[in-house]
């Protein structure tokens, strides 16, 4: 069985919103026939200045419609023509997806009304303000609501494509595609768009080295003395430098890294919460539960239930 996948672009689209998912489907093999379409066909210029040859969108039928994002998506969502065309194609498609701010075109077309959706974290507030009938979750890699899929910014389109491939062809096929692309297989949809490592943003190589060491040894005891050794500083020097550069203590940072690692596993699999807690360095599930309440406002069990509901 072959499936036609339509990638909808327009002037000023984000090039990686197209090429990332397109590459994933292309690597998946002959099961997919790929079409890049635009309102009028012909050459379409991305926001990077790269021109892409497209087919006219009118009259096309697809198994899956993937709408790219970019400045042109937000601009086009303010006009009636582009959303109307998206709606017309979507009505002839079994499954609809958007990458990054492509969600603005789906929203303007009424496709997201009453549904959960996500977009680039920087644009989530604007999406919610302009389209209040959508439940926008700006802290998700991708969201599935029925046959409608939306993803976070830019590279998250690859995670979205891998999830769609997994739905079509199974886990083994999606994993093989990820291996061929040399990407992580795959960030679960419920995973935060942010990383504790990125949020800390230390200036010095020494503090960054200590954070990398901590992430690679989460299952072990990580007192400040051990992190200071990884940073080649005395414990007192390290503690002062760490707080000055990250705004928090080493112990709190380690807790966040452990919670982040645990959350990914809780939301993407069926491992017992107790074994996850031990494996990421929490000494017991209760300590992990308290950390989750502080950081996420919910216990691990609630996040696991929510992630399971999204996969249904």
BELZI-V778298 format. One record per helix or strand. SS is the DSSP state (A for helix, B for strand). FROM is the first residue (numbers start at 1). TO is the last residue. If there is no record, write none. Layout:
BEGIN
SS&FROM&TO / SS&FROM&TO
END
This chain:
BEGIN
B&3&8 / A&15&28 / B&32&38 / B&42&45 / B&51&56 / B&62&67 / A&71&76 / A&80&90 / B&93&98 / A&102&108 / B&116&117 / A&121&130 / B&135&136 / B&142&145 / B&148&151 / A&156&169 / A&171&181 / A&196&200 / A&205&216 / A&224&231 / A&235&246 / A&250&268 / A&273&279 / A&285&296 / A&300&311
END
